[in-house]
Amino acid sequence: MGELEKILIMINRWGYLNTEQVALLTQKSFISAKRILERNIKKRFL
């Protein structure tokens, strides 16, 4: 399962995720998770 799919599944369950939760979910550093979120927001996935 890809990073975006994991993020979207958890958002559907909880309603929101903060950057720390995304970092834990994708097993990335805080900075990497922030970049993932920013990239997906630009692509209008989130």
Distance bins in CASP14 RR format, pairs under 12 A and 6 or more apart:
PFRMAT RR
TARGET T0000
AUTHOR 0000-0000-0000
RMODE 2
METHOD distances of the structure
MODEL  1
1 7 0 0 0 0 0 1 0 0 0 0 0
1 8 0 0 0 0 0 1 0 0 0 0 0
1 9 0 0 0 0 1 0 0 0 0 0 0
1 10 0 0 0 0 0 1 0 0 0 0 0
1 25 0 0 0 0 0 1 0 0 0 0 0
1 26 0 0 0 0 0 1 0 0 0 0 0
2 8 0 0 0 0 1 0 0 0 0 0 0
2 9 0 0 0 0 0 1 0 0 0 0 0
2 25 0 0 0 0 0 1 0 0 0 0 0
2 26 0 0 0 0 1 0 0 0 0 0 0
2 27 0 0 0 0 0 1 0 0 0 0 0
2 36 0 0 0 0 0 1 0 0 0 0 0
2 40 0 0 0 0 0 1 0 0 0 0 0
3 9 0 0 0 0 0 1 0 0 0 0 0
3 10 0 0 0 0 0 1 0 0 0 0 0
3 17 0 0 0 0 0 1 0 0 0 0 0
3 22 0 0 0 0 1 0 0 0 0 0 0
3 23 0 0 0 0 0 1 0 0 0 0 0
3 25 0 0 0 0 1 0 0 0 0 0 0
3 26 1 0 1 0 0 0 0 0 0 0 0
3 27 0 0 0 0 1 0 0 0 0 0 0
3 28 1 0 0 1 0 0 0 0 0 0 0
3 32 0 0 0 0 1 0 0 0 0 0 0
3 33 0 0 0 0 1 0 0 0 0 0 0
3 35 0 0 0 0 0 1 0 0 0 0 0
3 36 1 0 1 0 0 0 0 0 0 0 0
3 37 0 0 0 0 0 1 0 0 0 0 0
3 39 0 0 0 0 1 0 0 0 0 0 0
3 40 0 0 0 0 1 0 0 0 0 0 0
3 45 0 0 0 0 0 1 0 0 0 0 0
3 46 0 0 0 0 0 1 0 0 0 0 0
4 10 0 0 0 0 0 1 0 0 0 0 0
4 11 0 0 0 0 0 1 0 0 0 0 0
4 17 0 0 0 0 0 1 0 0 0 0 0
4 22 0 0 0 0 0 1 0 0 0 0 0
4 25 0 0 0 0 0 1 0 0 0 0 0
4 26 0 0 0 0 1 0 0 0 0 0 0
4 36 1 0 0 1 0 0 0 0 0 0 0
4 37 0 0 0 0 0 1 0 0 0 0 0
4 39 0 0 0 0 1 0 0 0 0 0 0
4 40 1 0 1 0 0 0 0 0 0 0 0
4 41 0 0 0 0 0 1 0 0 0 0 0
4 43 0 0 0 0 1 0 0 0 0 0 0
4 45 1 0 0 1 0 0 0 0 0 0 0
4 46 0 0 0 0 1 0 0 0 0 0 0
5 11 0 0 0 0 0 1 0 0 0 0 0
5 12 0 0 0 0 0 1 0 0 0 0 0
5 25 0 0 0 0 0 1 0 0 0 0 0
5 26 0 0 0 0 0 1 0 0 0 0 0
5 40 0 0 0 0 0 1 0 0 0 0 0
5 45 0 0 0 0 0 1 0 0 0 0 0
6 12 0 0 0 0 0 1 0 0 0 0 0
6 13 0 0 0 0 0 1 0 0 0 0 0
6 17 0 0 0 0 1 0 0 0 0 0 0
6 21 0 0 0 0 0 1 0 0 0 0 0
6 22 0 0 0 0 1 0 0 0 0 0 0
6 23 0 0 0 0 0 1 0 0 0 0 0
6 24 0 0 0 0 0 1 0 0 0 0 0
6 25 1 0 1 0 0 0 0 0 0 0 0
6 26 1 0 0 1 0 0 0 0 0 0 0
6 27 0 0 0 0 1 0 0 0 0 0 0
6 28 0 0 0 0 0 1 0 0 0 0 0
6 33 0 0 0 0 0 1 0 0 0 0 0
6 36 0 0 0 0 0 1 0 0 0 0 0
6 40 0 0 0 0 0 1 0 0 0 0 0
7 13 0 0 0 0 0 1 0 0 0 0 0
7 14 0 0 0 0 0 1 0 0 0 0 0
7 15 0 0 0 0 0 1 0 0 0 0 0
7 16 0 0 0 0 0 1 0 0 0 0 0
7 17 1 0 0 1 0 0 0 0 0 0 0
7 18 0 0 0 0 0 1 0 0 0 0 0
7 19 0 0 0 0 0 1 0 0 0 0 0
7 21 0 0 0 0 1 0 0 0 0 0 0
7 22 1 0 1 0 0 0 0 0 0 0 0
7 23 0 0 0 0 0 1 0 0 0 0 0
7 24 0 0 0 0 0 1 0 0 0 0 0
7 25 1 0 0 1 0 0 0 0 0 0 0
7 26 1 0 0 1 0 0 0 0 0 0 0
7 28 0 0 0 0 0 1 0 0 0 0 0
7 33 0 0 0 0 1 0 0 0 0 0 0
7 36 1 0 0 1 0 0 0 0 0 0 0
7 37 1 0 0 1 0 0 0 0 0 0 0
7 39 0 0 0 0 0 1 0 0 0 0 0
7 40 1 0 0 1 0 0 0 0 0 0 0
7 41 0 0 0 0 0 1 0 0 0 0 0
7 45 0 0 0 0 1 0 0 0 0 0 0
7 46 1 0 0 1 0 0 0 0 0 0 0
8 14 0 0 0 0 0 1 0 0 0 0 0
8 15 0 0 0 0 0 1 0 0 0 0 0
8 16 0 0 0 0 0 1 0 0 0 0 0
8 17 0 0 0 0 1 0 0 0 0 0 0
8 22 0 0 0 0 0 1 0 0 0 0 0
8 25 0 0 0 0 0 1 0 0 0 0 0
8 26 0 0 0 0 0 1 0 0 0 0 0
8 36 0 0 0 0 0 1 0 0 0 0 0
8 37 0 0 0 0 0 1 0 0 0 0 0
8 40 0 0 0 0 1 0 0 0 0 0 0
8 45 1 0 0 1 0 0 0 0 0 0 0
8 46 1 0 0 1 0 0 0 0 0 0 0
9 15 0 0 0 0 0 1 0 0 0 0 0
9 17 0 0 0 0 0 1 0 0 0 0 0
9 22 0 0 0 0 0 1 0 0 0 0 0
9 25 0 0 0 0 1 0 0 0 0 0 0
9 26 0 0 0 0 0 1 0 0 0 0 0
10 16 0 0 0 0 1 0 0 0 0 0 0
10 17 1 0 1 0 0 0 0 0 0 0 0
10 18 0 0 0 0 0 1 0 0 0 0 0
10 21 1 0 0 1 0 0 0 0 0 0 0
10 22 0 0 0 0 1 0 0 0 0 0 0
10 24 0 0 0 0 0 1 0 0 0 0 0
10 25 1 0 0 1 0 0 0 0 0 0 0
10 26 0 0 0 0 0 1 0 0 0 0 0
10 46 0 0 0 0 0 1 0 0 0 0 0
11 17 1 0 1 0 0 0 0 0 0 0 0
11 18 0 0 0 0 0 1 0 0 0 0 0
11 21 0 0 0 0 1 0 0 0 0 0 0
11 22 0 0 0 0 1 0 0 0 0 0 0
11 25 0 0 0 0 0 1 0 0 0 0 0
11 37 0 0 0 0 0 1 0 0 0 0 0
11 40 0 0 0 0 0 1 0 0 0 0 0
11 45 0 0 0 0 0 1 0 0 0 0 0
11 46 1 0 0 1 0 0 0 0 0 0 0
12 46 0 0 0 0 0 1 0 0 0 0 0
13 21 0 0 0 0 0 1 0 0 0 0 0
13 25 0 0 0 0 0 1 0 0 0 0 0
14 21 0 0 0 0 1 0 0 0 0 0 0
14 22 0 0 0 0 0 1 0 0 0 0 0
14 25 0 0 0 0 0 1 0 0 0 0 0
15 21 0 0 0 0 0 1 0 0 0 0 0
15 46 0 0 0 0 0 1 0 0 0 0 0
16 22 0 0 0 0 0 1 0 0 0 0 0
16 37 0 0 0 0 0 1 0 0 0 0 0
16 46 0 0 0 0 0 1 0 0 0 0 0
17 23 0 0 0 0 1 0 0 0 0 0 0
17 24 0 0 0 0 1 0 0 0 0 0 0
17 25 1 0 0 1 0 0 0 0 0 0 0
17 26 0 0 0 0 0 1 0 0 0 0 0
17 33 0 0 0 0 1 0 0 0 0 0 0
17 36 0 0 0 0 0 1 0 0 0 0 0
17 37 0 0 0 0 1 0 0 0 0 0 0
17 40 0 0 0 0 0 1 0 0 0 0 0
17 46 0 0 0 0 1 0 0 0 0 0 0
18 24 0 0 0 0 0 1 0 0 0 0 0
18 25 0 0 0 0 0 1 0 0 0 0 0
18 30 0 0 0 0 0 1 0 0 0 0 0
18 33 0 0 0 0 1 0 0 0 0 0 0
18 34 0 0 0 0 0 1 0 0 0 0 0
18 37 0 0 0 0 1 0 0 0 0 0 0
19 25 0 0 0 0 0 1 0 0 0 0 0
19 26 0 0 0 0 0 1 0 0 0 0 0
19 28 0 0 0 0 0 1 0 0 0 0 0
19 29 0 0 0 0 0 1 0 0 0 0 0
19 30 1 0 0 1 0 0 0 0 0 0 0
19 31 0 0 0 0 1 0 0 0 0 0 0
19 32 0 0 0 0 0 1 0 0 0 0 0
19 33 1 0 1 0 0 0 0 0 0 0 0
19 34 1 0 1 0 0 0 0 0 0 0 0
19 35 0 0 0 0 0 1 0 0 0 0 0
19 36 0 0 0 0 1 0 0 0 0 0 0
19 37 1 0 0 1 0 0 0 0 0 0 0
19 38 0 0 0 0 1 0 0 0 0 0 0
19 41 0 0 0 0 0 1 0 0 0 0 0
19 46 0 0 0 0 0 1 0 0 0 0 0
20 26 0 0 0 0 0 1 0 0 0 0 0
20 28 0 0 0 0 0 1 0 0 0 0 0
20 29 0 0 0 0 0 1 0 0 0 0 0
20 30 1 0 0 1 0 0 0 0 0 0 0
20 31 0 0 0 0 0 1 0 0 0 0 0
20 33 1 0 0 1 0 0 0 0 0 0 0
20 34 0 0 0 0 1 0 0 0 0 0 0
20 37 0 0 0 0 0 1 0 0 0 0 0
21 28 0 0 0 0 0 1 0 0 0 0 0
21 30 0 0 0 0 0 1 0 0 0 0 0
21 33 0 0 0 0 1 0 0 0 0 0 0
21 36 0 0 0 0 0 1 0 0 0 0 0
21 37 0 0 0 0 0 1 0 0 0 0 0
22 28 1 0 0 1 0 0 0 0 0 0 0
22 29 0 0 0 0 0 1 0 0 0 0 0
22 30 0 0 0 0 1 0 0 0 0 0 0
22 31 0 0 0 0 0 1 0 0 0 0 0
22 32 0 0 0 0 1 0 0 0 0 0 0
22 33 1 0 1 0 0 0 0 0 0 0 0
22 34 0 0 0 0 1 0 0 0 0 0 0
22 35 0 0 0 0 0 1 0 0 0 0 0
22 36 1 0 0 1 0 0 0 0 0 0 0
22 37 1 0 0 1 0 0 0 0 0 0 0
22 38 0 0 0 0 0 1 0 0 0 0 0
22 39 0 0 0 0 0 1 0 0 0 0 0
22 40 0 0 0 0 1 0 0 0 0 0 0
22 41 0 0 0 0 0 1 0 0 0 0 0
22 46 0 0 0 0 1 0 0 0 0 0 0
23 29 1 0 0 1 0 0 0 0 0 0 0
23 30 1 0 1 0 0 0 0 0 0 0 0
23 31 0 0 0 0 1 0 0 0 0 0 0
23 32 1 0 0 1 0 0 0 0 0 0 0
23 33 1 1 0 0 0 0 0 0 0 0 0
23 34 0 0 0 0 1 0 0 0 0 0 0
23 35 0 0 0 0 0 1 0 0 0 0 0
23 36 0 0 0 0 1 0 0 0 0 0 0
23 37 0 0 0 0 1 0 0 0 0 0 0
24 30 0 0 0 0 1 0 0 0 0 0 0
24 32 0 0 0 0 0 1 0 0 0 0 0
24 33 0 0 0 0 1 0 0 0 0 0 0
25 32 0 0 0 0 0 1 0 0 0 0 0
25 33 0 0 0 0 1 0 0 0 0 0 0
25 36 0 0 0 0 0 1 0 0 0 0 0
25 37 0 0 0 0 0 1 0 0 0 0 0
26 32 1 0 0 1 0 0 0 0 0 0 0
26 33 1 0 0 1 0 0 0 0 0 0 0
26 34 0 0 0 0 0 1 0 0 0 0 0
26 35 0 0 0 0 0 1 0 0 0 0 0
26 36 1 0 0 1 0 0 0 0 0 0 0
26 37 0 0 0 0 0 1 0 0 0 0 0
26 40 0 0 0 0 0 1 0 0 0 0 0
27 33 0 0 0 0 1 0 0 0 0 0 0
27 36 0 0 0 0 0 1 0 0 0 0 0
28 34 0 0 0 0 1 0 0 0 0 0 0
28 35 0 0 0 0 1 0 0 0 0 0 0
28 36 1 0 0 1 0 0 0 0 0 0 0
28 37 0 0 0 0 0 1 0 0 0 0 0
29 35 0 0 0 0 1 0 0 0 0 0 0
29 36 0 0 0 0 0 1 0 0 0 0 0
30 36 0 0 0 0 0 1 0 0 0 0 0
30 37 0 0 0 0 0 1 0 0 0 0 0
31 37 0 0 0 0 0 1 0 0 0 0 0
31 38 0 0 0 0 0 1 0 0 0 0 0
32 38 0 0 0 0 0 1 0 0 0 0 0
32 39 0 0 0 0 0 1 0 0 0 0 0
33 39 0 0 0 0 0 1 0 0 0 0 0
33 40 0 0 0 0 0 1 0 0 0 0 0
34 40 0 0 0 0 0 1 0 0 0 0 0
34 41 0 0 0 0 0 1 0 0 0 0 0
35 41 0 0 0 0 0 1 0 0 0 0 0
35 42 0 0 0 0 0 1 0 0 0 0 0
36 42 0 0 0 0 0 1 0 0 0 0 0
36 43 0 0 0 0 0 1 0 0 0 0 0
36 45 0 0 0 0 0 1 0 0 0 0 0
36 46 0 0 0 0 1 0 0 0 0 0 0
37 43 0 0 0 0 0 1 0 0 0 0 0
37 45 0 0 0 0 1 0 0 0 0 0 0
37 46 1 0 0 1 0 0 0 0 0 0 0
38 45 0 0 0 0 0 1 0 0 0 0 0
38 46 0 0 0 0 1 0 0 0 0 0 0
39 45 0 0 0 0 1 0 0 0 0 0 0
39 46 0 0 0 0 1 0 0 0 0 0 0
40 46 1 0 1 0 0 0 0 0 0 0 0
END
